[in-house]
Amino acid sequence: MIRLIRLLLALVVAAGTIRAEFGDPLAAAAGTASTTASLVAEVTAIAPGKAFTLALRLEQPAGWHSYYRNSGGIELPPAIEWRLPAGFSAGPLQWPVPTVKDGYSGKSYVYTGSPVLLVDITPPASLRVGEKVSLSAAATWQICSDTCMDGKKSFALSLPVSASPVLDPAQTEVFAQARSKIPRANVIWKISAYQDAGDFVLRLSPQGGAAGANLPAPVEFIPNEPFLKPLSDGGSVTGDGADWLITLKRNAVDIFEKPIPLGKTLSGILLSGEAGSADAAASAIPATPLSPIPAKPPAFFKLLGILGLMFVGGLILNLMPCVFPVIGLKIMGFVKQAGDSRQRIVAHGLLFTLGVLVSFGVLSGILFAGRAVAGVGWGYQLQIPGVVLGLMLLMFVLALNMFGVFELGTAATSVGGSLQAKHGLAGSFFSGVLATVVATPCAGPFLGAAIGAAITLPALAFFAAFAAMAMGLALPYLVLSVFPGLLHLLPRPGAWMESFKQGMSFLLFATAGYFLCIYAVQIGPENLLDPVLGLSTIAMAAWIYGRWCLPHRRPAVRRAALVITLALAAGGVLLALPPTPKVNALHWEAWSQARVDGLLKNDQAVFIDFTAQWCPTCQVNKRLAYTPEVVALMQARHIVPLKADKTKLNPEIEIKLREYGRSAIPVNVLLVPGKAPIVTPELLSAAYLMELFRREVPATADDTNAK
């Protein structure tokens, strides 16, 4: 029922446009649905380089209304097309505050009576005093009541040039009233906006020392963007300390049930004061970027759970082969340096812990800065193919590292070795720093989970979460520094640690596979082969690095292996990048025999591609054969491309293949009315298809390629 009402309303608006173009005998007979439009100047003379104001006045019949810049529906607001002398420029229309009106399909923003819209015109400074200038404009508008009518009128003004502008006393009251109805610039509120679970939140924070409690409460918000509903249409206002939070609902579809695109900014008119009061103050809210939703403090027990998981993750890092063997050695080193002083041993442990905390602080700071620079929350980042690709590659490379294809931990051990070799408390501090560096390549499964859990936390909770992971990593060192006699309880390092590390790598392979599934949806399953080949190439690069970039290899071998590694890695990344959208791509229809018969009956040629996602030759054909020239020729000769997809078992396709004497794919068939089917070779080229289509398919009048 709602859809029917919307359709009828749309027809009413469309009918108004038709009547405006061809005339409406009913309206003409009644003589009521007409608007008197005028364009007047605030001055009787203009001055070089001095802006002046014009006013478009619409005297509307009783019971009719025109529309604000965002009508709230599909109705058209007033517009002016200027024809100005060289050097003149016209500013935007200055919109008065509209009335929010209930309609069948939602709220509308309308002007009743005789609205006046102002426009500032700026002349060039090169005008000569004494000359006259002519200004021309064509205005259009739409008024509605039970139906809608379009209106238009052309205007011409001639104004002399004097040394200074000369105001027209007869127009003073008209322009003063018009300016009083224009919302003032916002000077009270600091504005921010974000999307929250499908709604949009506008935060108003007092600025310039204004006291929020003494400021009038918002009572209405009229949006400039069509994807927003006004405050009075399901929105709400809540206080948050001195701030006001205005929640606006999404306007998802228009009257034709077509989706309304989501914008990146929010702007409009804010009315503050008493609800329903004619004295409500109006402020213009400028375009405000939609920021990521502010992180909300989690519930206490939820935060405890996150901190606990991060702490356990830090503890598990100590079981990695690049960390665990050195725990006992480090503690014994503390004991040797401190001698018999228990306090010195504890001091070494505390400095080591401080080094770990500082290192994790730097790491979390980098992640926090990255979150701010990205400009979107973690969940929204997964909408960007490049971000998904980067995460997939990161998880895949870390998984290869943990599985033992190549090693980074041993190389990292040498970084800062001279610092950790220092004796005394400074050496213990840098040992903590190095422990973090060495543990980081092994942190994949836990660091990935940590980012996912902590990325949306407020700043304090965010850094606390990473501090918990740092404490988990440092806790064994700290405890054993206080109680060095517990060293004998540690299990002996052995092969079990390598097995544990390799087993954990499968978590990362699974995570990479998860991101690959998301990436496949974003780039299309038909483009999935390239990322798969890219991952294989990167894996080969990691294997070469792990086999030949080793300290015992000759320098020449290591250099050659490094060059090959970098080349393969770069090639793999290039292969995995999102495909460039094709401007003239073919739009394949699904094959069916009924569709083929209907096209041939209408004297249209048909090109059938019997294909499958698992057929590599089919994918190669699609990439190499269908060039923009081939696509243009097929469109010019009205060749309809149909795809017979064998990715899933389809008995009808199997039967049709046997009719053409084929059992394996790829198979491509050209059907031309009145001619026998032409089965192409398995491997296609653009030159072959161009020659085939030009030879077999008759040229049409708009065929610019059939020469």
Order of alpha helices (4+ residues) and beta strands (2+ residues): alpha-alpha-beta-beta-beta-beta-beta-beta-beta-beta-beta-beta-beta-beta-alpha-beta-beta-beta-beta-beta-beta-beta-beta-alpha-alpha-alpha-alpha-alpha-alpha-alpha-alpha-alpha-alpha-alpha-alpha-alpha-beta-alpha-beta-alpha-alpha-beta-alpha-beta-beta-alpha
